[in-house]
Amino acid sequence: MINIGSGARTRASSFIAGLFLLIIVLVAYDGIKKIPVSALVGVMFNVCFHTFEWSSLKLMILAACPLRVRRKFLSSKTAAQQIRRMDALVILVVTLVTLFTDLATAVAVGMVVSLFTFALETSNAVQVVPREPTDGVQVYDVHGTLFFGSTTHFLDLFPEQVVAKDPDDVRLVFETGHVADYSAVQALNKLGERYGAQGKRLTLQELMPKTHRVLSRCARLGGGAVGV
């Protein structure tokens, strides 16, 4: 970003900048030591000023404002220019952590917040779409990722009334679904036990290769209330 701001237009600028930095560190360090620290502070302020995305402040403010406030005081085009509030929160957290610690710690904290946000948002993303029963077989198409955060929602899609109403042969098709961890396997086993208590059998079909690996690794830990 500094190279482009200084007028660079080719990829050679990165190599040249790195080469001159190497020469300064290895050869010209005696001259660098004579530069006043206050001058270096001014250079760093200049670097921060040119590398900071000032437009992100506008997006964060718009994200924090309620929709009715944006529509009342801003134009329709400006009111629509916003990012998700969770993205704005990540930007704010990374900026604050950088100021009080360092950039590496801030990036790590930002990744943790982003992972937590992703898990929270995808916890209800798993969907189960039933097909019309044919020849005494009930087929459900599972869409999304089944993991520790979505197991509760997944099991809520199969209440006792649905289990009792389904025929003896029930099949879950994972053509666009994925089983991610041991908690997901436990949820499938629990669902299989529900159907087993009614004298019915639950079978998994069209599993992805990753799902096969997860199921095979968890098979030694017990369970196995469903067929594959």
N, C-alpha and C positions, 0 to 999 in steps of 0.2 A: 504493500500500500504506500509506503514511503517512497519507493522507487517510482511508482506511477505518479504520485503527487509531485515528484521532482522532475518529471518530464520523460521518464523511461517508457519505451514502447515495445521492446523486444525482450525475449527470455534471457538474453545475454546480460541484462542488468543485474539479475540475481547472482550470477557467477562473478561479475565484476565487483559487486558490493561485498560479497563474501571474501573475495581475494584481497581487496583493500583492507577489510577488517582483520584478516589474517596477518597482513603486512604490518598494520598498526600494532597489533598485539605482540608480534614476535620481534619487530625491528624498531618501530617508532614509539615504544612504550615510555622511553625517557622524556620525549616531548609531550606525551599525553599527561604525564604526571605533573607537568608545569601548568596545565590548564586549571584555572580556579574551579573549585567545586560549584560555586554559584553559577558559573557559565554552563557547566554540565547539567545543573538543575534546570536552567532555561531551555537547554536542548531537549531534555526529557519532557518538559511541559509542552514544547512545540510538537514533539512526537505524539504525545497523548492527545493533543488538540486535533491533529490531523488523522489519527487512527480511530478516534471515537466516532461511532455512528450516531451523530446527533439527531438524525431522523427517527431513530428508535425511541427517543423521548416522546415525540409526538404520538407514535403508535401506542406507547404504554399509557399515555394520558387518555387517548381515545378508548383503549381497552378497559380502563378503570371507570370511565363514565357510563352510566346506564344508557340504554338505547333511546329512551324518551328524551333524555337530556341532549344527546347528540342530534336527534332529529329537530329539536326545538331551537337550538342555538347555532347549528352548523348546516351547511348545504348537504344535499342528499349524497353528493359524491364524496365529500369529506367524511360524512357520518359512516359511510360504508368502508372507509379505509381504517381497518383495525385488525389486530392480531388476536389470537386466543388469549384469554386472561392468564392461563397457565403458562403460556410462552412468555408473556410479559413478566410473570413472577420469576421464571427461570432467569431472564435477563437481569432483573433487579437483584436476585440473590447472588448471581455470579459477580455482578459489579460490586456489591457491598463486601462480599467475601474477599475479592481482590484488593479492595482498599485496606482491609484490616489484616490480611494475611499475605498471600501471594497468588499468582495466576494459576499455578498447578493445583493448589488446594481448591481454588474457586471452580476450576473445570471439573474436579472430582465431585464437589458438592452439587454442581449443576447437573452432572450425569445422574447422581442419586435422585435428585428431585425429578428429573425427566423420566427416569425408570419408574419411580413411584406413580407419577402422573399417568404413564402409559398403562401400568397395571390397573390403576383405578378406572381408567376410561374403557379398557377392554374387558373388564370384569362382567359387564352385561352385554358384550358384543356377540357371545355365542348364541346361535339360533338353531331351533329344531323345527323342521317343516315336515308335517306328516303327509304321507301319500294315501291314496284311496286303498283300503284293504282289498287284497285279491287272494283267493284260494286259501283263506285262513291265515294270511301273512300280513302283518302290519309293518310297514317300512317307514323309517324316519330319516330324513336327510339332515345331517349335522353340519352347520356352517360356523366357521370361526375357530378360535384356539381354546381348547379346554385346558386350563391350568389352575393353580391354587386359588387364584382370584375369582375364577368364574364357576367353580364347582357348585357353590350354593345356588347360584342362579340356574345352573344346568339341572340340578336335582329338583328345583322348584317347578321346572317344566314338566315333570312326571309325577304329579300328585297321585294319591291312592286311588282317586276316582278314575284317572286315566289308565293306571296299571290294571285295575279290575275290569275295565271295559275292553282293553286290547285282547286280541286273540292269543292263542297259545304260542305262536311263533312271532317274535318281535325282532326286527333287524335295524341296526343303526348303521347308516351308510356315511362314511367319512371321506367321500370323494373330495370335498372342499373343506373338510375339518381336520383338526390336528390335535393329538394328545401330547401335551408338553412335558408333564412331570408326574411324580409319584402320586401327588394329591389327585390328579385327574384319573389315574388308574384306580385309586381307591373309590372315587366317585362312581366310576363305571361298575366296580365290583358291588358297591352298595345298591346301585340301580338294578344290577343283576340279581341281588338277593331279594329285592322287592318283588321282581317278577317270579323268582324261584319260590317265594312263599305262596304265590298264587298258582303254582304248578305250571309256570310258563318259562320259556327259554329266551334269553336275550343273546343276540349274535351281532358281532361287529364285522362290517364288510368294507371292501375297497379302501383299505388303510394305506396311508402314505408310508414310504420306507422309514422315515424318522419315527413315525408312530409305531411301526413294527419293532424298531430297536428299543423304544421306551418300554413297550409291553413285554418284550423278551427279557429285558434287564430286571423289570419289577416282578416277573413271574416267580423268581426264586424267593421273594420276600413274603409270599403267601397270597391268599385271595384266589382269584381265578373263578369268579362267579359268572363270567360271561364267556361265550365262545367266540372264536375268531375264524 
